[in-house]
Amino acid sequence: MSDKTAVVIGSGIGGLACAIRLQSLGFATTVVEKLDDAGGRAYVRREQGFTFDMGPTVLTVPHFIEELFALEPGNAMLDAADFPAEVVASPRITSGISGGPHTSRYLTMVPILPFYRIYFDDGTWFDYDGDPDSVRAQIAKLAPEDIGSYDRFHDAAQAIFQRGFLELGYTYFGNIGAMVRVVPDLLRLGAVQPLFSLVKKYFKSDKMRQVFSFEPLLVGGNPMNVPAIYAMIHFVEKTWGVHFAMGGTGALIAALVRKFEELGGTIRFNAEVAQINVAKSGRQRVATGITLASGDVLAADVVVSNADYATTYLKLVDKAFRRINRDSVVKFRKHSMSIMVIYFGYSMREGDPDLQHHNIILGPRYEDLLNDIFERKILADDFSQYLHIPTLTDPSLAPAGHHAAYTLIPVPNTLGNIDWDVVGEGYADKIITFLDERGYIPDLRERIVYRSFVTPDYFEQTLGSYAGNGFGVEPRLTQTAFFRPHNRSEDIAQLYLVGQGTQPGGGTPSVMMSAKMTAREVARDFGLAFGSLPDAPAALAG
C-alpha cells in the first residue's frame, strides 16, 4: 500500500470515480468541490418538491458502475480484464433491476425501453430499443427504401465496436507511436471518416440518417465532424442497454460519494481552487498540491483535475510552467457546443400523449442547424431538443400528480457572443410554447407550476467551462486519441486530468473509463504493481 496523498479537483462522475480508485490504491485522497454539493455537471436542483438532474441522464455499460462499487482497499482492479468475455456475452437486461450485486448495495438501477423515442418534424417517430427485428420493422414503415440498409450498417458498427471499444477502449495514447499502430485498422474499418459520411453510405432516407447519427450530440459532438468510430455508440447501447438510477443521476453521485468515504476518502465542499501549486525539481516541474480561494494550502503527491481541461491550464496553472499546453494551444482547440436546459414541473393529465423517458425531438433542419450551432455559432430560429421525463420511471422525483422534466437544446458556446441575459427568457418561452402548441405536452403553459433554466453562461461562470462549453473539447478527428488532451500532463509531473475533456472522451461510460486510465497512469508513475498493461495507453472515442 502507498503512503502517498492525492487531491482531486472536482466531484463530477469522472472525478469521483478516479478518487475512489486512488483511495483503493492506497493514496489518502481528498476531493475538493467548488459547489455546495457533489456532481459538477451532474449537480441536482431541488425546488418545490421536484428533483431535477441538471446534467447527464443516460447511463450505459452498467458493469463500469459495478466495478467501482466492488473496489476495496488494496484492490484498484487496474489489472482486471476490462471487458471480460462473460460481460461482453451476457444478455442485455430489459426488465427488473439492472445493477450488479455490488451496485445494488448502493442504489437501484433499472433498464429503459425504448432507449429513445426520436420524433421527426412531420410528427412521425422512431423507437430505438436495440432490437434488430424492431428496428427493421420501423425502417420498413418509415423508410422502405432502406429496408436492407440496417444490416449492412449494423455489421460496420459492430466491427468498429469490436476494435474501437472492446480492444482499444482503455488504450491510453500518450505517445504518437501508440496511435500510428492502430491507424491502419481504423482506416480499413472506415472509422476515421465523418460519422455522417459513413451513415450516408448505408441509408438513403434523411430520417434514418438522423436516427443513426444523432447520438454524438449527447456527448458534444457534431455528427458532421466526429470520426465514424462514434458508430460504436449504437453498438454499446445495443449490447448493454440504457439505464436509469432510481432517484436520478444524483442518486448515483450520492452513492459514489458514500463509497469514496467508506474507503476513507475525504470530500470538501465550497472549496474553490485558486491555483495548482508547482515546484521545480532539477529540470522537472512537479505538482505539489493546491491553494484554495480561501487561502488554504493542501499539499499532495498527486493532483488530479476533473475541472474543465482549458480552465485547468489557463486559470489554475501558471503559464511559466506550461510549454506544451500554452495559452495559444489551449485556445486554438475546438471546444464543444453549449446547451440551454429548461427544468420544469407540470401537472399530469389523463390522455396526455405517449411520451417516453428519453425523447429526441428533431427540428425541420439537420445538417444546416448543426452548422449554425458548431461553425457559424448563431442562435437559429429553429431548434432540436432532448426532452427528459424521468417521472415516467420514478414518480418520487415530483409531487403527487406531477411530472418533473427537463428539455435540453444544443446552442452555440459563448464564442458566439449571444447575450443570454437578453434572449434567455424569451428563448425558454419559445421552447415551452413549441412543446405546448405542437402537442407534445398540450396546454403546458397553463400546467407548469415550476420553471427555471440555465444557459451557456451557467457553464462558463458557475461550472468554470471555457467558452461555456457543455462537453469539454469537441470530439473530432483532429482532437481524438493522441491529439486529445492527455490524462497525464505533458508539462508537469504528478499532475493528471480526468473526465470528458481528456481521453477517451465525453459521456458517462467514457468518463468512468477516463478515471481508470488516469489511475493506471498514476500507479505506473509511482511504481505500484497492478499487473501487466498494454504500453499504448485511450479509446479512439473522441
Number of C-alpha atoms within 10 A of each C-alpha: 12 16 9 16 19 24 26 28 26 33 32 23 30 31 29 29 29 34 32 32 29 33 28 25 29 22 25 21 29 24 27 25 25 22 18 11 16 26 28 24 19 21 21 20 13 13 14 10 15 21 25 26 25 24 18 18 21 18 21 23 19 20 18 18 21 16 16 24 23 15 20 18 17 16 17 24 20 19 13 14 9 18 16 11 9 8 14 12 11 11 11 18 17 17 10 9 14 24 23 17 11 15 21 14 11 17 16 18 23 18 24 22 19 19 21 22 22 23 21 18 15 9 12 10 19 21 18 21 20 22 10 14 10 14 17 19 13 17 21 14 11 17 17 15 13 17 17 14 18 19 15 13 19 17 12 19 26 20 20 26 23 15 20 27 24 17 14 20 24 25 24 28 27 24 15 12 11 19 21 11 11 14 13 11 13 19 11 10 18 20 28 20 18 21 25 22 17 23 24 17 12 19 22 15 16 11 21 20 19 20 22 22 24 19 18 24 17 18 22 28 26 28 26 20 19 29 29 27 28 28 30 24 21 20 21 21 19 19 19 24 25 28 24 25 24 20 21 25 24 24 19 23 24 16 17 25 24 15 21 28 16 13 19 17 21 17 21 17 15 14 20 17 23 17 19 24 20 19 14 12 9 7 6 11 17 21 23 21 24 24 18 17 14 11 11 12 16 17 16 21 19 24 27 29 28 29 30 26 23 24 17 20 22 19 16 18 19 14 13 7 18 17 12 13 19 17 15 10 11 19 14 9 15 16 27 28 31 27 25 24 22 21 23 23 27 22 17 15 14 5 6 11 11 7 14 21 20 22 21 23 21 23 15 12 12 18 12 11 22 23 14 16 22 25 13 14 19 18 17 13 8 12 19 23 19 20 24 23 22 27 21 16 18 17 17 19 24 23 17 11 10 21 25 26 24 23 24 22 20 24 28 29 28 21 14 17 11 18 11 16 10 9 11 17 13 12 15 22 12 14 18 21 17 15 18 17 13 12 14 18 21 17 15 21 15 10 16 16 13 15 15 14 17 17 23 28 23 17 23 20 12 14 20 20 25 26 25 26 29 32 27 27 29 29 33 26 21 16 22 26 29 23 18 26 27 23 30 24 18 16 17 20 20 24 24 23 29 38 34 34 28 31 38 35 33 27 24 22 22 27 26 26 28 32 29 26 26 29 26 25 19 22 18 13 12 14 10 15 12 17 9 9 15 10 11 17 24 32 27 31 28 31
